[in-house]
Amino acid sequence: MNNVYDECPIIENDRFLLRFVTKEDSDDLLKVYSDKNALPFFNSDNCHGDNFYYPTKERMDKAIDFWIYSYNQKFFVRWAIIDKQTEEAVGTIELFHRIAEDDFNHVGVLRLDVRSDYEKSEIINELLSIIISPAFVLFDCTEIISKVPVYAIERMDAFSKYGFKKSESMLEGTMDHYLYKDYWKILK
């Protein structure tokens, strides 16, 4: 496989297509990131105070610009999740290889953000089935972690069914050294 930062792959199944986020996704993603019912499920740990709530098109556009900039700087990849039935972007997946001085050194970190009407176990499980296997190769890791808060019942069910296990380790913020909890992990 090519380096994910040289060419971001398109990954898909019958229902969903994952492709690099573009500025044209702004209107669709505004429905995701202004969705107050989806907000509690977004992982903003170690994101310099950004909680991923973007209630205006201008704010959404700035977030997409930052995601594109971050990709070009090789910080992380942000895929748009396209529902093939509606042809809408219904969320995003972010992945990166983490280098740190805690138990989560050299792991892939997965952030999965979807509209609240997509926060269902079967949908989340389907999205995991699309991204997890190639993520091990794309991000040169043998372990992938993702935050699953205790109140995220549908998400917990999906991650558990896929094979993730709750970790007792905490993620230490690289800048603020704050300890973040509720991480689940899966090994290659």
C-alpha positions as CSV (number, residue, x, y, z in Angstrom):
1,M,0.0,0.0,0.0
2,N,1.1,3.6,-0.7
3,N,2.0,6.0,2.1
4,V,-1.4,7.3,3.3
5,Y,0.0,10.9,3.2
6,D,1.1,10.6,-0.4
7,E,-2.2,9.3,-1.6
8,C,-5.2,8.9,0.7
9,P,-7.0,5.7,-0.3
10,I,-10.7,5.4,-0.9
11,I,-12.1,2.5,1.2
12,E,-15.7,1.2,0.8
13,N,-18.2,-1.5,1.2
14,D,-21.8,-1.8,-0.2
15,R,-23.2,1.0,2.0
16,F,-20.4,3.4,2.9
17,L,-17.5,5.1,1.1
18,L,-14.6,6.6,3.0
19,R,-12.7,9.2,1.1
20,F,-10.5,12.2,2.0
21,V,-12.6,15.1,3.3
22,T,-13.0,18.1,0.9
23,K,-14.3,21.6,1.2
24,E,-17.4,20.4,-0.8
25,D,-18.4,18.3,2.3
26,S,-19.0,21.4,4.4
27,D,-22.8,21.6,4.1
28,D,-23.2,17.9,4.9
29,L,-20.7,17.9,7.7
30,L,-22.3,21.0,9.2
31,K,-25.3,18.7,9.9
32,V,-22.9,16.4,11.8
33,Y,-20.9,19.0,13.8
34,S,-23.8,21.2,14.7
35,D,-25.8,18.2,15.9
36,K,-26.0,18.7,19.7
37,N,-27.1,15.1,20.2
38,A,-23.9,13.8,18.4
39,L,-21.5,16.1,20.2
40,P,-21.2,14.0,23.4
41,F,-19.7,11.2,21.3
42,F,-17.0,13.2,19.6
43,N,-13.5,12.6,20.9
44,S,-11.8,15.9,21.5
45,D,-9.1,14.7,23.9
46,N,-5.8,16.5,23.5
47,C,-7.3,18.8,20.8
48,H,-6.3,22.2,22.4
49,G,-9.8,22.9,23.7
50,D,-11.7,22.3,20.4
51,N,-14.9,20.3,21.2
52,F,-15.8,19.8,17.5
53,Y,-19.1,21.8,17.8
54,Y,-19.3,23.8,14.7
55,P,-22.7,25.6,14.5
56,T,-22.0,27.8,11.5
57,K,-20.8,27.2,7.9
58,E,-17.9,29.5,8.5
59,R,-16.7,27.5,11.5
60,M,-17.2,24.2,9.6
61,D,-15.2,25.6,6.7
62,K,-12.3,26.5,9.1
63,A,-12.3,23.0,10.6
64,I,-12.1,21.4,7.1
65,D,-9.3,23.8,6.2
66,F,-7.5,22.7,9.4
67,W,-8.0,19.0,8.6
68,I,-6.6,19.5,5.0
69,Y,-3.6,21.5,6.4
70,S,-3.0,18.7,9.0
71,Y,-3.1,16.0,6.4
72,N,-0.5,18.0,4.3
73,Q,1.6,18.3,7.4
74,K,1.2,14.5,8.0
75,F,-0.4,15.0,11.4
76,F,-3.6,12.9,10.7
77,V,-6.0,11.8,8.0
78,R,-9.6,12.7,8.1
79,W,-12.0,10.7,5.8
80,A,-15.5,11.8,5.0
81,I,-18.0,9.0,5.6
82,I,-20.4,8.9,2.6
83,D,-23.7,7.1,2.8
84,K,-24.0,5.7,-0.7
85,Q,-27.9,5.6,-0.4
86,T,-28.2,9.3,0.3
87,E,-24.8,10.5,-1.2
88,E,-24.3,12.6,1.9
89,A,-21.3,12.9,4.2
90,V,-22.7,11.6,7.5
91,G,-19.6,11.8,9.5
92,T,-15.8,11.6,9.5
93,I,-13.1,9.2,10.6
94,E,-9.7,10.5,11.8
95,L,-6.7,8.3,12.1
96,F,-3.1,8.9,13.0
97,H,0.0,7.1,14.4
98,R,0.6,8.3,17.9
99,I,4.1,8.8,19.4
100,A,4.0,9.4,23.1
101,E,5.5,8.5,26.4
102,D,2.6,6.6,27.8
103,D,1.0,3.2,27.4
104,F,-0.4,4.3,24.0
105,N,2.9,4.8,22.2
106,H,3.1,3.8,18.5
107,V,-0.7,3.0,18.3
108,G,-3.2,4.1,15.8
109,V,-5.7,6.5,17.2
110,L,-9.2,6.4,15.7
111,R,-11.8,9.2,16.0
112,L,-15.2,8.3,14.7
113,D,-17.8,11.1,14.4
114,V,-21.3,10.5,13.0
115,R,-24.6,12.3,13.0
116,S,-26.7,11.2,15.9
117,D,-29.1,9.3,13.7
118,Y,-26.1,7.1,12.7
119,E,-25.0,6.5,16.3
120,K,-26.3,2.9,16.2
121,S,-24.4,-0.2,17.0
122,E,-24.9,-1.9,13.6
123,I,-23.8,1.2,11.7
124,I,-20.7,1.8,13.9
125,N,-19.7,-1.9,13.6
126,E,-20.0,-1.6,9.8
127,L,-17.8,1.5,9.8
128,L,-15.2,-0.3,11.9
129,S,-15.3,-3.3,9.5
130,I,-14.3,-0.9,6.7
131,I,-11.5,1.0,8.4
132,I,-9.8,-1.2,11.0
133,S,-8.0,-3.8,8.9
134,P,-6.4,-1.3,6.5
135,A,-5.6,1.1,9.3
136,F,-3.1,-1.3,10.8
137,V,-1.1,-1.1,7.5
138,L,-1.7,2.5,6.7
139,F,-0.6,3.7,10.1
140,D,2.1,1.2,10.7
141,C,0.7,-0.1,14.1
142,T,-0.3,-3.3,15.8
143,E,-2.8,-1.7,18.1
144,I,-5.6,0.8,17.5
145,I,-7.3,2.8,20.2
146,S,-10.5,4.8,20.3
147,K,-12.4,6.7,23.0
148,V,-15.7,5.1,24.0
149,P,-17.4,7.0,26.9
150,V,-19.3,5.0,29.4
151,Y,-22.6,6.5,28.3
152,A,-22.1,5.6,24.7
153,I,-24.1,2.4,24.9
154,E,-24.5,1.8,21.1
155,R,-20.8,2.5,20.5
156,M,-19.7,0.2,23.4
157,D,-21.8,-2.6,21.9
158,A,-20.3,-2.1,18.4
159,F,-16.7,-1.8,19.6
160,S,-17.1,-4.8,21.8
161,K,-18.7,-6.9,19.1
162,Y,-15.9,-5.9,16.7
163,G,-13.3,-7.2,19.2
164,F,-12.2,-4.0,21.0
165,K,-11.5,-4.3,24.8
166,K,-11.7,-1.5,27.4
167,S,-8.2,-0.5,28.4
168,E,-7.4,0.4,32.0
169,S,-4.6,2.7,30.7
170,M,-5.1,6.4,30.4
171,L,-4.0,8.6,27.5
172,E,-1.7,11.4,28.6
173,G,-2.1,14.6,26.7
174,T,1.1,15.4,24.8
175,M,0.8,19.2,25.5
176,D,-1.1,19.5,28.8
177,H,-0.3,16.1,30.3
178,Y,-3.9,15.7,31.3
179,L,-4.9,12.0,31.7
180,Y,-7.9,11.0,29.5
181,K,-9.9,7.8,30.2
182,D,-12.4,5.6,28.4
183,Y,-10.1,4.2,25.7
184,W,-10.8,0.9,24.1
185,K,-8.1,-1.0,22.1
186,I,-7.8,-3.8,19.5
187,L,-4.7,-5.7,18.5
188,K,-3.8,-6.7,15.0
